[in-house]
Amino acid sequence: MPERMDLRDRTAVVTGAASGIGRAIALSLARRGCHLALADVNEAGLMETADLVPNKALLVSRHRLDVSDRAAVTKFPAEVQAEHPRVDLLVNNAGVAVGGTFEQVGEDDFDWLFSINFFGVVQMTRAFLPLLRRSDDARIVNLSSVFGLVAPPGQTAYVASKFAVRGFSESLRHELEGSTVGVTVVHPGGVATSIAKNARVPRGVDQEEIARRRAAFDKFLRLSPAVAGETIVRGMEARKPRVIVGNDAVALSVLERVAPVSYWKVLGRMQRTSDAL
């Protein structure tokens, strides 16, 4: 197998492709001559993404898909095969957020988030792995998060789902070693998407508290989706098992390795020192 993955004339299935990182990944793949099966619940956004594809010779299909719908995911490979002769890449990007501490987030909201962020990844992988095994060079790309490396307070549900994606991806990569299917897990830092604005809010949480949390989180979201998407696709081309996106994510990954238990206290001290300067 070549050292680098050649994406020309490959076909990629990309979930969460209607906006943000998913759209950016799709467009980066298209610039390399990769055909696309774009999936999302937002049909208008999917049309916008497809219209942005620069190479009109590429085969680009759009599919309304809720990755938490097990029956729909089971049928989805046949829908893609009706439009595309092969599948070489599966990018599990679809994701949502729920703000709040563990005691604030109810069981229904916790389960809803997991049904998309984790079980959506598992179900899509189960559905498409037989097709990927037919390819001479295939890859599964699962989007975790910097919060799959570190665990801040107030993000219990989201953190749990992204650590689960990381663990699933790493174990699956070991299981598929020696086959034609590789696995990449991606840990983006603060990317300027609408995930914070669209986060589900637990019932009973004070509106002022919600506004403060969103404002604080928005400050963290600075990297452009286009840069993030290009970084991820370059990692895919290089067959990297792990892609860390953004200087903030790189710094946090290093800090977590140096201080795996006390990193949050270290960050707090660093922040207080910075505020005092």
C-alpha positions in Angstrom: 0.0 0.0 0.0 1.4 3.5 -0.9 2.7 5.7 1.9 0.1 8.3 1.2 -3.5 7.8 0.4 -4.5 9.0 -3.1 -8.0 10.5 -2.8 -8.6 11.0 -6.5 -11.7 9.1 -7.7 -12.4 7.7 -4.3 -15.8 8.1 -2.7 -16.4 9.5 0.7 -19.5 9.3 2.9 -19.5 12.4 5.2 -22.1 12.9 8.0 -22.9 16.3 9.4 -21.9 17.7 6.0 -24.4 20.6 5.9 -22.2 23.0 7.8 -19.1 23.5 9.9 -16.3 21.0 10.0 -18.3 18.4 7.9 -18.8 20.9 5.1 -15.1 21.9 5.2 -13.9 18.2 5.1 -16.2 17.6 2.1 -14.9 20.5 0.2 -11.3 19.6 1.0 -11.9 16.1 -0.3 -13.6 17.5 -3.4 -10.6 19.6 -4.2 -8.6 16.4 -4.3 -11.0 14.8 -6.8 -13.0 12.7 -4.3 -16.6 11.9 -5.0 -19.1 12.6 -2.1 -22.1 11.2 -0.5 -23.2 14.0 1.8 -25.5 13.2 4.8 -27.2 15.5 7.3 -30.6 16.2 8.8 -30.4 19.7 7.3 -31.4 19.3 3.6 -30.9 23.0 2.8 -27.4 23.0 4.2 -26.6 19.9 2.2 -27.6 21.7 -1.0 -25.4 24.6 -0.1 -22.5 22.3 0.5 -23.0 20.5 -2.8 -23.2 23.9 -4.6 -19.9 24.9 -3.2 -18.1 21.8 -4.6 -15.6 23.4 -7.1 -15.3 20.4 -9.5 -18.7 19.9 -11.2 -17.4 16.7 -12.8 -17.5 15.0 -9.4 -20.4 12.8 -8.4 -22.0 14.4 -5.4 -25.1 12.9 -3.8 -27.2 14.4 -1.0 -29.0 12.3 1.7 -31.2 13.3 4.5 -30.0 11.1 7.4 -30.4 11.1 11.2 -27.5 9.0 12.4 -29.4 8.3 15.6 -32.1 6.5 13.6 -30.9 2.9 13.6 -33.3 1.7 10.9 -32.3 4.6 8.6 -28.6 4.0 9.1 -29.1 0.3 8.3 -30.7 1.2 4.9 -28.3 4.0 4.1 -25.5 1.9 2.5 -27.9 0.7 -0.2 -29.0 4.3 -0.8 -25.3 5.3 -1.3 -24.7 2.3 -3.6 -27.6 3.4 -5.8 -25.7 6.6 -6.5 -22.0 5.5 -6.2 -20.2 2.4 -7.5 -17.9 2.1 -4.4 -17.2 3.6 -0.9 -13.7 4.1 0.2 -14.0 6.6 3.1 -16.4 7.0 5.9 -16.2 10.3 7.9 -18.3 10.2 11.0 -18.6 13.9 11.8 -22.2 14.4 12.9 -22.4 15.7 16.5 -24.4 17.7 19.0 -23.8 19.3 22.4 -25.7 19.6 25.6 -24.5 22.2 28.1 -24.7 21.6 31.8 -23.3 19.6 34.7 -24.2 16.0 35.2 -26.8 16.9 37.8 -28.4 19.5 35.4 -28.5 17.3 32.3 -31.5 14.9 32.4 -31.4 11.3 31.3 -33.3 12.0 28.1 -30.9 14.7 27.0 -27.9 12.6 28.0 -29.2 9.6 25.9 -30.1 11.9 23.0 -26.5 13.2 22.8 -25.0 9.7 23.0 -27.4 8.4 20.3 -25.8 10.9 17.9 -22.2 11.5 19.1 -21.4 7.9 19.9 -23.9 5.3 18.8 -24.3 7.2 15.5 -20.6 6.5 14.9 -20.9 2.9 15.9 -24.0 2.3 13.8 -22.5 4.0 10.7 -19.3 2.0 11.1 -21.2 -1.2 11.4 -23.3 -0.4 8.3 -20.5 0.6 6.0 -17.6 -1.6 7.1 -18.6 -4.4 4.7 -18.5 -1.9 1.8 -15.2 -0.4 3.0 -13.6 -3.9 3.1 -14.3 -4.2 -0.6 -12.0 -1.2 -1.3 -8.3 -1.7 -2.0 -7.6 1.3 0.2 -10.3 2.5 2.7 -10.4 4.6 5.8 -12.8 5.3 8.7 -12.4 8.8 10.1 -14.2 9.5 13.5 -14.5 12.9 15.0 -13.8 13.0 18.7 -12.8 16.3 20.3 -10.2 18.0 22.4 -12.7 17.0 25.0 -11.9 13.4 24.2 -8.4 14.2 25.6 -9.3 16.4 28.5 -12.4 16.6 30.6 -13.6 20.0 31.7 -16.4 20.5 34.2 -19.9 21.4 32.9 -19.5 19.1 29.8 -20.1 15.7 31.3 -22.3 14.3 28.6 -20.3 15.7 25.7 -17.0 14.6 27.2 -18.2 11.1 27.9 -19.4 10.7 24.3 -16.1 12.0 22.8 -13.9 9.8 25.1 -16.1 6.9 23.9 -15.5 7.8 20.3 -11.7 7.9 21.0 -11.7 4.5 22.7 -13.9 2.8 20.1 -11.7 4.2 17.3 -8.4 3.1 18.8 -9.7 -0.4 19.6 -11.2 -0.7 16.1 -7.9 0.4 14.5 -6.1 -2.4 16.3 -8.7 -4.9 15.2 -8.4 -3.8 11.5 -4.6 -3.8 11.5 -3.3 -5.6 8.4 -6.5 -5.1 6.5 -7.2 -2.5 3.7 -9.2 -0.4 6.2 -7.4 2.2 8.4 -8.9 4.2 11.2 -8.2 7.9 12.1 -9.6 9.6 15.2 -9.7 13.4 15.1 -9.5 15.7 18.1 -10.4 19.3 17.1 -9.9 22.2 19.5 -11.9 25.3 19.3 -13.3 25.5 15.8 -15.7 28.4 14.9 -18.8 26.4 14.2 -22.4 26.7 15.5 -22.2 23.8 17.9 -22.3 26.0 21.0 -25.2 28.2 19.7 -27.2 25.0 18.8 -26.4 23.2 22.0 -29.5 21.8 23.8 -30.1 23.5 27.1 -31.3 21.5 30.1 -34.6 22.4 31.6 -34.5 24.6 34.7 -31.1 26.1 34.0 -31.0 29.9 34.6 -31.0 31.9 31.3 -28.2 34.2 32.5 -26.1 31.2 33.3 -26.7 29.8 29.8 -25.7 33.2 28.2 -22.5 33.3 30.3 -21.6 29.7 29.3 -22.2 30.4 25.6 -20.2 33.6 25.7 -17.3 31.8 27.4 -17.4 28.9 25.0 -17.6 31.1 21.9 -14.3 32.7 22.9 -12.8 29.2 22.7 -14.1 28.7 19.1 -11.5 30.6 17.0 -10.1 28.3 14.3 -11.8 28.5 11.0 -13.7 25.3 9.8 -11.8 25.6 6.4 -8.4 25.3 8.2 -9.8 22.4 10.4 -11.1 20.5 7.4 -7.9 20.9 5.4 -5.9 19.7 8.5 -8.1 16.6 8.8 -7.9 15.7 5.2 -4.2 16.0 5.1 -4.1 13.7 8.1 -6.2 11.2 6.2 -3.9 11.4 3.2 -0.9 10.7 5.5 -2.8 7.8 7.1 -2.4 9.3 10.6 -4.0 7.3 13.3 -4.7 10.5 15.3 -5.1 14.1 14.1 -5.1 16.9 16.6 -6.5 20.1 15.2 -5.5 23.5 16.4 -2.7 24.9 18.6 -5.1 24.9 21.6 -5.8 21.2 21.2 -2.1 20.4 20.7 -1.2 22.3 23.9 -3.9 20.6 25.9 -2.9 17.2 24.7 0.7 17.8 25.9 -0.5 19.1 29.2 -2.7 16.1 29.7 0.3 13.8 29.1 2.5 15.7 31.5 -0.1 16.1 34.2 -2.8 13.4 33.5 -4.6 14.0 36.9 -3.9 17.6 37.8 -4.1 19.3 34.3 -7.3 21.2 35.1 -5.7 22.7 38.3 -2.7 23.6 36.2 -4.9 25.3 33.6 -6.7 27.2 36.4 -3.4 28.5 37.8 -2.2 29.5 34.3 -5.5 31.4 33.7 -5.2 33.3 37.0 -1.6 34.2 36.2 -2.7 35.4 32.7 -5.5 37.5 34.2 -3.2 39.2 36.7 -0.7 40.3 34.0 
